[in-house]
Amino acid sequence: MSVRTGLVGVAVVVSVTAGALATPALADAPAKDGHRATQQAMDAAVAAGVPGVTGQATDKYGTWKGTSGLGDLRTNTPRGDRDRYRVGSITKTFVATVLLQLEAEGRMSLDDTVDHWLPGVVTGHGHDGRKITVRQLLNHTSGIYNYTEDKDFQQTVFGRDGFLKHRYDTWAPGKLVSVAMTHKPDFAPGTSWNYSNTNYVLAGMVVKKVTGHSYADEIRRRIIGPLHLRATSLPGTTVTVPRPASRAYSKFPDDPDKKTYDVTELNPTLASSAGEMISDSADLNRFYSALLGGRLLPAAQLAEMKKTVPVPTEKGEPEVGYGLALMRQKLSCGKEIWGHSGGIHGSGSDAVTTPDGRHTLSFNFNGDWTGDSQAVMEAEFCPK
């Protein structure tokens, strides 16, 4: 998406296409030469240094699959069009969907306080769960400090030596929250916006408190099963990615040698319900199409999910809105797309769809240091 969200080092890097038009969404039109522009944008990402790209688009003309570059630098194996990959913060849309389903069932409310469900958990250095609602967790207006910005956590998880030593460590959700609680809030609840992975660790904890089951179990029962998402999983402490899959690569900012490291294996509890999931492009398209098409939530809850708050951007950049784990942006041709992005070690992913869920695109870069994902989305939805 326009707002790159993930767990790799920082929470948000705003990278929107300058000059996008703030005009109503246009009717979908067939791409010239099929998806040639999308393929060219993928190839350009590889030329810029991304090891490999895999993606899939679905529209009224059918399904297109595209790949570029390598999935394994050691064996020179190309990326596969059925690759599974870590989707990082795209996990958040699944978690939010579960909570909205629970609200529709009358089991909780978006206006419940965090302390109502998790008494005493959000406290310390000015944090107060009695003044923060579930809605504010989901749209990142809570002000809760982002645990992935903690310097010690970053050195342990995102630094070269720390990652190589601790990549298989297990992190309990409560531990991640406690890291955040050692810092002051970013702002008073509801007064501003800042992307915080802590919000969605807490959201996953709320799911468990409401249902008695883990967020992973509820996602499997409510979304993965009914939609037959056979490539989608919540791995827990499992450190590998199920096949078929490519390798994932990283360049650590603190590495003086600027080497490329294979970071495929890691314990995803470092991301918890903020970014644990593994999926593929076909499953992500199916999920976002079903969500925006009204097949996962009642109309009232989907409307709540699409109520966005403005995301701070640089002067001259187009409007970006963040709902309840749904981001909205206008592309350069005026089309509106909804979805989410996600980053985690060695993996950058985007999954987006038109407002009616009928034209979808999901893709993944298997490197976390370069590549223009915005160009791929522009090429798919606004082909020249």
NULUM-555379 format. One record per residue (C-alpha): x, y, z; residue in three letters. Coordinates in nm, 2 decimals, always signed. Layout:
BEGIN
X	Y	Z	ALA
...
//
This chain:
BEGIN
+0.00	+0.00	+0.00	MET
+0.10	+0.36	+0.00	SER
+0.19	+0.33	+0.37	VAL
+0.45	+0.05	+0.41	ARG
+0.36	-0.12	+0.73	THR
+0.55	-0.40	+0.89	GLY
+0.78	-0.53	+1.16	LEU
+1.12	-0.48	+0.99	VAL
+1.30	-0.21	+1.20	GLY
+1.03	+0.06	+1.18	VAL
+0.66	+0.06	+1.18	ALA
+0.57	+0.29	+0.89	VAL
+0.75	+0.44	+0.60	VAL
+0.53	+0.67	+0.39	VAL
+0.61	+0.61	+0.02	SER
+0.32	+0.73	-0.19	VAL
+0.31	+0.83	-0.55	THR
+0.32	+1.20	-0.59	ALA
+0.05	+1.36	-0.79	GLY
-0.22	+1.10	-0.73	ALA
-0.57	+1.24	-0.81	LEU
-0.82	+1.28	-0.53	ALA
-1.11	+1.19	-0.76	THR
-1.39	+0.93	-0.74	PRO
-1.30	+0.57	-0.82	ALA
-1.32	+0.49	-1.19	LEU
-1.49	+0.19	-1.34	ALA
-1.25	-0.10	-1.40	ASP
-1.12	-0.12	-1.75	ALA
-0.92	-0.40	-1.92	PRO
-0.55	-0.35	-1.90	ALA
-0.37	-0.28	-2.23	LYS
-0.17	-0.59	-2.33	ASP
-0.32	-0.79	-2.04	GLY
-0.10	-0.75	-1.73	HIS
+0.21	-0.66	-1.92	ARG
+0.27	-0.34	-1.72	ALA
+0.25	-0.53	-1.40	THR
+0.51	-0.78	-1.52	GLN
+0.73	-0.49	-1.62	GLN
+0.70	-0.34	-1.28	ALA
+0.80	-0.67	-1.12	MET
+1.10	-0.69	-1.35	ASP
+1.20	-0.34	-1.26	ALA
+1.19	-0.43	-0.89	ALA
+1.43	-0.72	-0.96	VAL
+1.65	-0.49	-1.17	ALA
+1.66	-0.25	-0.86	ALA
+1.79	-0.53	-0.64	GLY
+1.50	-0.74	-0.51	VAL
+1.60	-1.10	-0.54	PRO
+1.26	-1.21	-0.67	GLY
+0.89	-1.12	-0.70	VAL
+0.58	-1.34	-0.72	THR
+0.22	-1.21	-0.76	GLY
-0.13	-1.28	-0.88	GLN
-0.41	-1.07	-1.01	ALA
-0.77	-1.16	-1.05	THR
-1.03	-0.95	-1.24	ASP
-1.33	-1.01	-1.46	LYS
-1.11	-1.15	-1.74	TYR
-0.97	-1.42	-1.52	GLY
-0.65	-1.49	-1.31	THR
-0.30	-1.38	-1.41	TRP
+0.02	-1.50	-1.24	LYS
+0.35	-1.33	-1.27	GLY
+0.70	-1.39	-1.14	THR
+1.04	-1.24	-1.18	SER
+1.39	-1.30	-1.05	GLY
+1.51	-1.57	-0.81	LEU
+1.36	-1.76	-0.52	GLY
+1.69	-1.91	-0.42	ASP
+2.02	-1.72	-0.47	LEU
+2.23	-2.03	-0.39	ARG
+2.07	-2.26	-0.65	THR
+1.95	-1.98	-0.89	ASN
+1.60	-2.13	-0.87	THR
+1.34	-1.89	-1.01	PRO
+1.05	-1.76	-0.79	ARG
+0.74	-1.98	-0.82	GLY
+0.39	-1.86	-0.89	ASP
+0.26	-2.07	-0.60	ARG
+0.51	-1.95	-0.35	ASP
+0.40	-1.92	+0.01	ARG
+0.56	-1.63	+0.21	TYR
+0.54	-1.45	+0.54	ARG
+0.28	-1.17	+0.50	VAL
+0.37	-0.97	+0.81	GLY
+0.11	-0.70	+0.89	SER
-0.14	-0.83	+0.65	ILE
-0.22	-1.06	+0.95	THR
-0.38	-0.75	+1.11	LYS
-0.68	-0.75	+0.87	THR
-0.76	-1.11	+0.96	PHE
-0.74	-1.03	+1.33	VAL
-0.97	-0.72	+1.29	ALA
-1.22	-0.93	+1.09	THR
-1.25	-1.17	+1.37	VAL
-1.31	-0.90	+1.63	LEU
-1.58	-0.74	+1.40	LEU
-1.74	-1.08	+1.36	GLN
-1.75	-1.10	+1.74	LEU
-1.91	-0.76	+1.76	GLU
-2.17	-0.87	+1.51	ALA
-2.25	-1.16	+1.74	GLU
-2.30	-0.93	+2.04	GLY
-2.00	-1.07	+2.23	ARG
-1.80	-0.75	+2.25	MET
-1.81	-0.39	+2.13	SER
-1.55	-0.17	+1.95	LEU
-1.62	+0.08	+2.22	ASP
-1.52	-0.15	+2.50	ASP
-1.21	-0.04	+2.68	THR
-0.90	-0.24	+2.66	VAL
-0.90	-0.27	+3.04	ASP
-1.25	-0.42	+3.03	HIS
-1.10	-0.73	+2.86	TRP
-0.74	-0.71	+2.97	LEU
-0.74	-0.55	+3.32	PRO
-0.41	-0.41	+3.43	GLY
-0.23	-0.50	+3.11	VAL
-0.20	-0.16	+2.95	VAL
-0.05	+0.04	+3.23	THR
+0.28	+0.22	+3.31	GLY
+0.46	+0.53	+3.20	HIS
+0.13	+0.70	+3.13	GLY
-0.04	+0.42	+2.95	HIS
-0.40	+0.36	+3.07	ASP
-0.61	+0.08	+2.92	GLY
-0.92	+0.23	+3.09	ARG
-0.91	+0.52	+2.84	LYS
-0.84	+0.32	+2.53	ILE
-1.10	+0.14	+2.32	THR
-1.08	-0.16	+2.10	VAL
-1.16	+0.06	+1.80	ARG
-0.85	+0.27	+1.89	GLN
-0.64	-0.04	+1.89	LEU
-0.76	-0.14	+1.54	LEU
-0.72	+0.20	+1.38	ASN
-0.40	+0.30	+1.55	HIS
-0.53	+0.60	+1.74	THR
-0.46	+0.45	+2.08	SER
-0.13	+0.62	+2.13	GLY
+0.02	+0.30	+2.27	ILE
+0.40	+0.28	+2.21	TYR
+0.51	+0.05	+1.93	ASN
+0.72	-0.23	+2.08	TYR
+0.92	-0.28	+1.76	THR
+1.07	+0.07	+1.80	GLU
+1.23	-0.02	+2.14	ASP
+1.61	+0.01	+2.09	LYS
+1.69	-0.31	+2.28	ASP
+1.42	-0.51	+2.09	PHE
+1.55	-0.37	+1.76	GLN
+1.91	-0.48	+1.84	GLN
+1.79	-0.82	+1.95	THR
+1.55	-0.89	+1.66	VAL
+1.65	-0.66	+1.37	PHE
+2.03	-0.61	+1.43	GLY
+2.26	-0.86	+1.25	ARG
+2.42	-1.01	+1.55	ASP
+2.10	-1.01	+1.76	GLY
+1.89	-1.17	+1.49	PHE
+2.15	-1.45	+1.42	LEU
+2.17	-1.52	+1.79	LYS
+1.80	-1.49	+1.88	HIS
+1.61	-1.58	+1.56	ARG
+1.46	-1.89	+1.72	TYR
+1.36	-1.73	+2.05	ASP
+1.00	-1.75	+2.15	THR
+0.83	-1.42	+2.25	TRP
+0.51	-1.43	+2.46	ALA
+0.25	-1.17	+2.37	PRO
+0.26	-1.03	+2.72	GLY
+0.63	-0.98	+2.69	LYS
+0.59	-0.78	+2.38	LEU
+0.33	-0.56	+2.55	VAL
+0.55	-0.52	+2.85	SER
+0.83	-0.39	+2.62	VAL
+0.59	-0.11	+2.51	ALA
+0.49	-0.03	+2.86	MET
+0.84	+0.07	+2.95	THR
+0.79	+0.38	+2.73	HIS
+0.56	+0.68	+2.74	LYS
+0.26	+0.68	+2.51	PRO
+0.30	+0.85	+2.17	ASP
-0.01	+1.07	+2.24	PHE
-0.33	+1.08	+2.44	ALA
-0.59	+0.82	+2.31	PRO
-0.79	+0.95	+2.01	GLY
-0.59	+1.26	+1.95	THR
-0.36	+1.15	+1.67	SER
-0.25	+0.85	+1.46	TRP
+0.06	+0.64	+1.48	ASN
+0.12	+0.28	+1.36	TYR
+0.19	+0.05	+1.65	SER
+0.23	-0.32	+1.63	ASN
+0.15	-0.33	+2.01	THR
-0.21	-0.25	+1.92	ASN
-0.26	-0.58	+1.74	TYR
-0.07	-0.79	+1.99	VAL
-0.33	-0.66	+2.23	LEU
-0.61	-0.72	+1.98	ALA
-0.51	-1.08	+1.96	GLY
-0.51	-1.10	+2.34	MET
-0.87	-0.96	+2.34	VAL
-0.98	-1.22	+2.09	VAL
-0.86	-1.49	+2.33	LYS
-1.03	-1.32	+2.63	LYS
-1.36	-1.29	+2.45	VAL
-1.37	-1.64	+2.30	THR
-1.15	-1.85	+2.52	GLY
-0.95	-1.95	+2.21	HIS
-0.63	-1.81	+2.06	SER
-0.66	-1.56	+1.77	TYR
-0.50	-1.82	+1.55	ALA
-0.77	-2.08	+1.62	ASP
-1.04	-1.82	+1.56	GLU
-0.89	-1.71	+1.23	ILE
-0.86	-2.08	+1.12	ARG
-1.23	-2.15	+1.22	ARG
-1.38	-1.83	+1.09	ARG
-1.18	-1.74	+0.79	ILE
-0.93	-1.99	+0.67	ILE
-1.17	-2.28	+0.68	GLY
-1.48	-2.13	+0.53	PRO
-1.28	-1.96	+0.25	LEU
-1.07	-2.28	+0.19	HIS
-0.74	-2.08	+0.22	LEU
-0.52	-2.39	+0.18	ARG
-0.19	-2.20	+0.17	ALA
-0.26	-1.98	+0.47	THR
-0.13	-2.07	+0.81	SER
-0.05	-1.92	+1.15	LEU
+0.28	-2.10	+1.24	PRO
+0.31	-2.02	+1.61	GLY
+0.66	-2.12	+1.70	THR
+0.73	-2.32	+1.38	THR
+1.03	-2.15	+1.22	VAL
+1.00	-2.28	+0.86	THR
+0.78	-2.18	+0.57	VAL
+0.57	-2.46	+0.42	PRO
+0.65	-2.56	+0.06	ARG
+0.62	-2.45	-0.21	PRO
+0.82	-2.14	-0.10	ALA
+1.13	-1.94	-0.19	SER
+1.40	-1.82	+0.04	ARG
+1.38	-1.48	+0.21	ALA
+1.67	-1.24	+0.22	TYR
+1.78	-0.94	+0.43	SER
+2.05	-0.68	+0.44	LYS
+2.09	-0.57	+0.80	PHE
+2.14	-0.19	+0.84	PRO
+2.41	-0.24	+1.10	ASP
+2.61	-0.49	+0.90	ASP
+2.94	-0.32	+0.80	PRO
+2.99	-0.58	+0.52	ASP
+2.65	-0.51	+0.36	LYS
+2.60	-0.88	+0.29	LYS
+2.28	-1.05	+0.19	THR
+2.16	-1.30	+0.45	TYR
+1.91	-1.58	+0.42	ASP
+1.66	-1.51	+0.70	VAL
+1.39	-1.76	+0.59	THR
+1.39	-1.94	+0.92	GLU
+1.27	-1.75	+1.22	LEU
+1.04	-1.78	+1.52	ASN
+0.73	-1.56	+1.42	PRO
+0.62	-1.51	+1.78	THR
+0.83	-1.19	+1.75	LEU
+0.54	-1.06	+1.55	ALA
+0.25	-1.24	+1.72	SER
-0.10	-1.13	+1.61	SER
+0.06	-0.82	+1.45	ALA
+0.23	-1.01	+1.18	GLY
+0.27	-1.39	+1.22	GLU
+0.08	-1.53	+0.92	MET
+0.20	-1.71	+0.61	ILE
+0.00	-1.72	+0.29	SER
+0.02	-1.70	-0.09	ASP
-0.11	-1.46	-0.35	SER
-0.41	-1.66	-0.45	ALA
-0.53	-1.69	-0.09	ASP
-0.48	-1.33	-0.01	LEU
-0.68	-1.23	-0.32	ASN
-0.96	-1.46	-0.22	ARG
-0.96	-1.32	+0.14	PHE
-0.97	-0.95	+0.04	TYR
-1.22	-1.02	-0.24	SER
-1.45	-1.19	+0.01	ALA
-1.40	-0.92	+0.27	LEU
-1.47	-0.62	+0.05	LEU
-1.74	-0.82	-0.13	GLY
-1.94	-0.85	+0.20	GLY
-1.90	-1.22	+0.25	ARG
-1.72	-1.21	+0.58	LEU
-1.89	-0.93	+0.77	LEU
-2.24	-0.79	+0.80	PRO
-2.28	-0.45	+0.62	ALA
-2.27	-0.26	+0.95	ALA
-1.94	-0.41	+1.05	GLN
-1.78	-0.37	+0.71	LEU
-1.88	-0.01	+0.71	ALA
-1.71	+0.03	+1.05	GLU
-1.40	-0.13	+0.91	MET
-1.39	+0.12	+0.62	LYS
-1.42	+0.43	+0.84	LYS
-1.07	+0.57	+0.80	THR
-0.86	+0.82	+0.98	VAL
-0.61	+1.02	+0.79	PRO
-0.25	+0.90	+0.79	VAL
+0.02	+1.17	+0.82	PRO
+0.20	+1.22	+0.48	THR
+0.45	+1.45	+0.34	GLU
+0.34	+1.77	+0.17	LYS
+0.22	+1.71	-0.18	GLY
+0.15	+1.34	-0.13	GLU
-0.19	+1.19	-0.18	PRO
-0.44	+1.11	+0.08	GLU
-0.41	+0.78	+0.26	VAL
-0.67	+0.66	+0.51	GLY
-0.65	+0.38	+0.77	TYR
-0.96	+0.20	+0.88	GLY
-0.97	-0.11	+1.10	LEU
-0.68	-0.29	+0.94	ALA
-0.79	-0.17	+0.60	LEU
-0.60	+0.10	+0.42	MET
-0.75	+0.32	+0.14	ARG
-0.56	+0.51	-0.12	GLN
-0.62	+0.68	-0.45	LYS
-0.39	+0.59	-0.73	LEU
-0.26	+0.82	-1.00	SER
-0.54	+0.75	-1.24	CYS
-0.80	+0.82	-0.97	GLY
-0.89	+0.46	-0.89	LYS
-0.95	+0.37	-0.52	GLU
-0.80	+0.05	-0.37	ILE
-0.83	-0.11	-0.03	TRP
-0.60	-0.36	+0.14	GLY
-0.29	-0.38	+0.36	HIS
+0.08	-0.42	+0.33	SER
+0.32	-0.62	+0.54	GLY
+0.69	-0.65	+0.61	GLY
+0.89	-0.89	+0.81	ILE
+1.25	-1.02	+0.78	HIS
+1.32	-1.09	+0.42	GLY
+0.97	-1.04	+0.30	SER
+0.76	-0.74	+0.18	GLY
+0.40	-0.81	+0.07	SER
+0.10	-0.62	-0.06	ASP
-0.26	-0.73	-0.10	ALA
-0.51	-0.48	-0.25	VAL
-0.85	-0.48	-0.42	THR
-1.10	-0.24	-0.57	THR
-1.39	-0.13	-0.35	PRO
-1.62	-0.41	-0.48	ASP
-1.36	-0.68	-0.43	GLY
-1.37	-0.78	-0.80	ARG
-1.02	-0.68	-0.90	HIS
-0.75	-0.80	-0.67	THR
-0.37	-0.80	-0.66	LEU
-0.13	-0.96	-0.42	SER
+0.24	-0.99	-0.45	PHE
+0.56	-1.05	-0.25	ASN
+0.92	-0.93	-0.27	PHE
+1.16	-1.18	-0.11	ASN
+1.40	-0.91	+0.00	GLY
+1.34	-0.63	+0.25	ASP
+1.58	-0.36	+0.15	TRP
+1.46	-0.23	-0.19	THR
+1.19	-0.24	-0.45	GLY
+0.90	-0.02	-0.55	ASP
+0.58	-0.19	-0.45	SER
+0.37	+0.12	-0.54	GLN
+0.49	+0.09	-0.90	ALA
+0.35	-0.26	-0.92	VAL
+0.01	-0.15	-0.79	MET
+0.00	+0.15	-1.02	GLU
+0.09	-0.08	-1.32	ALA
-0.19	-0.32	-1.24	GLU
-0.47	-0.08	-1.17	PHE
-0.36	+0.22	-1.38	CYS
-0.18	+0.07	-1.69	PRO
-0.06	+0.32	-1.94	LYS
//
